[in-house]
Amino acid sequence: MLKIRDDEGHDVPLTEVITALSAIGKNLLDGLTLALSEEDTTAEQWRVLHLVSKLGSPTMGELAALSGMANASLSRVIDALEDAASVFRLPSPEDRRRITVQLSDHGAARLNRMENLVSAWEALTRVRLGPDTVDALTHAMRLAGEGDRGHQSSHSSVAAEPAHAHDCQPASPSR
């Protein structure tokens, strides 16, 4: 069993770890949101646009499953991306009752700019946090992912195994 200890070797209650990780996550998400504000987008919109690009033309159900978002929240994000001409919805060629989400040319260019912002933000955040903290957070993320893998279906491997640190959320600096 994993033991969590402070610098003096004392056991740390898991509730304190959860509270600290939640605060770190909020600070990182705030930093990512600030970076993405240059492109007038939210972290959720970036994540969904990134998934649409990665998956090709996913259905709304696939996006909901892989993003972990509730259907209503995902619909609001897709509505905003559609209003910004970044995506469009089409009936699935296999089953016209199902709706797929497609990345527009404008959306692809916008995603490229967002990815550049995220990469710059991530590089700055890594410097601010320092290698030891980045390693500790990466290790914590992997431990959490290993615990989640037993509960995920086989079609959700895209979300379970990000290719880059910025593929998962959050991963940003405090202001």
C-alpha positions as CSV (number, residue, x, y, z in Angstrom):
1,M,0.0,0.0,0.0
2,L,1.2,3.5,-0.8
3,K,2.3,5.5,2.1
4,I,2.4,9.3,1.8
5,R,4.9,11.0,4.1
6,D,5.9,14.6,4.6
7,D,9.6,15.8,4.5
8,E,10.1,14.7,8.1
9,G,8.8,11.2,7.4
10,H,5.4,11.6,9.1
11,D,2.3,10.0,7.6
12,V,0.1,12.6,5.8
13,P,-3.7,12.0,5.9
14,L,-5.1,11.3,2.5
15,T,-7.6,14.1,3.0
16,E,-4.8,16.6,3.2
17,V,-3.3,15.2,0.0
18,I,-6.6,15.4,-1.8
19,T,-7.1,19.0,-0.7
20,A,-3.6,20.0,-1.8
21,L,-3.9,18.3,-5.1
22,S,-7.3,20.0,-5.7
23,A,-5.7,23.3,-5.0
24,I,-2.8,22.6,-7.3
25,G,-5.2,21.4,-10.0
26,K,-7.2,24.6,-9.7
27,N,-4.1,26.8,-9.9
28,L,-2.8,24.9,-12.9
29,L,-6.2,25.1,-14.6
30,D,-6.4,28.9,-13.9
31,G,-3.0,29.3,-15.6
32,L,-4.0,27.3,-18.6
33,T,-7.3,29.3,-18.8
34,L,-5.3,32.5,-18.7
35,A,-3.0,31.3,-21.5
36,L,-5.9,30.2,-23.7
37,S,-7.7,33.5,-23.1
38,E,-5.4,34.9,-25.8
39,E,-7.3,32.8,-28.3
40,D,-10.7,33.7,-26.5
41,T,-11.3,30.1,-25.6
42,T,-11.7,28.0,-22.5
43,A,-9.7,24.9,-21.4
44,E,-12.8,22.8,-21.9
45,Q,-13.2,24.1,-25.5
46,W,-9.5,23.4,-26.2
47,R,-9.8,19.9,-24.8
48,V,-12.8,19.1,-26.9
49,L,-11.3,20.6,-30.0
50,H,-8.1,18.6,-29.4
51,L,-10.2,15.4,-29.1
52,V,-12.2,16.1,-32.3
53,S,-8.9,16.7,-34.1
54,K,-7.4,13.5,-32.7
55,L,-10.4,11.3,-33.3
56,G,-11.4,12.6,-36.8
57,S,-15.2,12.8,-36.7
58,P,-16.3,11.4,-33.3
59,T,-19.9,11.1,-32.3
60,M,-21.2,13.2,-29.4
61,G,-21.4,10.0,-27.3
62,E,-17.7,9.2,-28.0
63,L,-16.7,12.8,-27.1
64,A,-18.7,12.6,-23.9
65,A,-17.1,9.3,-22.9
66,L,-13.6,10.4,-23.7
67,S,-13.8,13.9,-22.3
68,G,-15.5,12.8,-19.1
69,M,-18.0,15.7,-19.6
70,A,-21.7,15.4,-19.0
71,N,-23.8,15.5,-22.2
72,A,-25.3,18.9,-21.3
73,S,-21.9,20.4,-20.7
74,L,-20.4,18.9,-23.8
75,S,-23.4,20.3,-25.9
76,R,-22.7,23.8,-24.5
77,V,-19.0,23.5,-25.4
78,I,-19.8,22.2,-28.9
79,D,-22.4,25.0,-29.4
80,A,-19.7,27.6,-28.5
81,L,-17.2,25.9,-30.9
82,E,-19.8,25.8,-33.6
83,D,-20.6,29.5,-33.0
84,A,-16.9,30.2,-33.5
85,A,-16.9,28.2,-36.7
86,S,-14.4,25.8,-35.3
87,V,-16.6,22.7,-35.6
88,F,-19.7,21.6,-37.3
89,R,-22.1,18.8,-36.7
90,L,-23.2,16.2,-39.3
91,P,-25.3,13.1,-39.2
92,S,-23.1,9.9,-39.2
93,P,-22.9,8.2,-42.6
94,E,-23.4,4.8,-40.9
95,D,-26.4,5.9,-38.8
96,R,-28.0,9.2,-39.7
97,R,-29.6,9.3,-36.2
98,R,-26.2,9.8,-34.7
99,I,-24.4,13.1,-34.8
100,T,-20.7,13.4,-35.5
101,V,-18.6,16.5,-34.8
102,Q,-16.2,17.6,-37.6
103,L,-13.3,20.0,-37.3
104,S,-13.5,22.9,-39.8
105,D,-10.5,24.4,-41.5
106,H,-10.9,27.5,-39.3
107,G,-11.0,25.2,-36.3
108,A,-7.8,23.4,-37.3
109,A,-6.0,26.7,-37.7
110,R,-7.4,27.9,-34.3
111,L,-6.4,24.6,-32.7
112,N,-2.9,25.0,-34.0
113,R,-2.7,28.5,-32.4
114,M,-4.1,27.0,-29.1
115,E,-1.6,24.2,-29.1
116,N,1.2,26.8,-29.5
117,L,-0.2,28.7,-26.5
118,V,-0.5,25.5,-24.5
119,S,3.0,24.4,-25.3
120,A,4.4,27.8,-24.3
121,W,2.4,27.8,-21.1
122,E,3.5,24.2,-20.3
123,A,7.2,25.1,-20.9
124,L,6.9,28.1,-18.6
125,T,5.0,26.1,-16.0
126,R,7.6,23.3,-16.0
127,V,10.3,26.0,-15.3
128,R,8.3,27.6,-12.6
129,L,7.5,24.3,-10.9
130,G,10.9,22.8,-11.2
131,P,11.8,19.3,-12.3
132,D,11.2,17.7,-8.9
133,T,7.7,19.0,-8.7
134,V,6.9,18.1,-12.3
135,D,8.2,14.6,-11.7
136,A,6.1,14.2,-8.5
137,L,2.9,15.5,-10.3
138,T,3.6,13.2,-13.2
139,H,4.0,10.3,-10.9
140,A,0.8,11.1,-9.1
141,M,-1.0,11.4,-12.5
142,R,0.3,7.9,-13.5
143,L,-0.8,6.4,-10.2
144,A,-4.3,8.0,-10.6
145,G,-4.4,6.7,-14.2
146,E,-3.5,3.2,-13.1
147,G,-6.3,3.2,-10.6
148,D,-8.8,4.4,-13.3
149,R,-7.8,1.8,-15.9
150,G,-9.7,-0.9,-14.1
151,H,-12.9,1.2,-14.5
152,Q,-12.5,2.2,-18.1
153,S,-13.8,0.4,-21.1
154,S,-11.4,-0.5,-23.9
155,H,-12.6,2.3,-26.2
156,S,-11.4,5.0,-23.8
157,S,-7.7,4.4,-24.1
158,V,-7.3,7.8,-25.8
159,A,-8.2,9.5,-22.5
160,A,-6.3,7.0,-20.3
161,E,-2.9,7.3,-22.0
162,P,-2.1,10.9,-23.1
163,A,0.7,11.3,-25.6
164,H,1.9,14.5,-24.0
165,A,1.6,16.1,-20.6
166,H,-0.6,18.8,-22.1
167,D,-3.1,16.2,-23.5
168,C,-4.4,15.8,-20.0
169,Q,-5.8,18.3,-17.7
170,P,-4.8,20.2,-15.6
171,A,-1.1,20.9,-16.1
172,S,-0.4,24.6,-15.5
173,P,1.3,27.1,-13.2
174,S,-0.2,29.2,-10.5
175,R,-0.3,32.8,-11.2
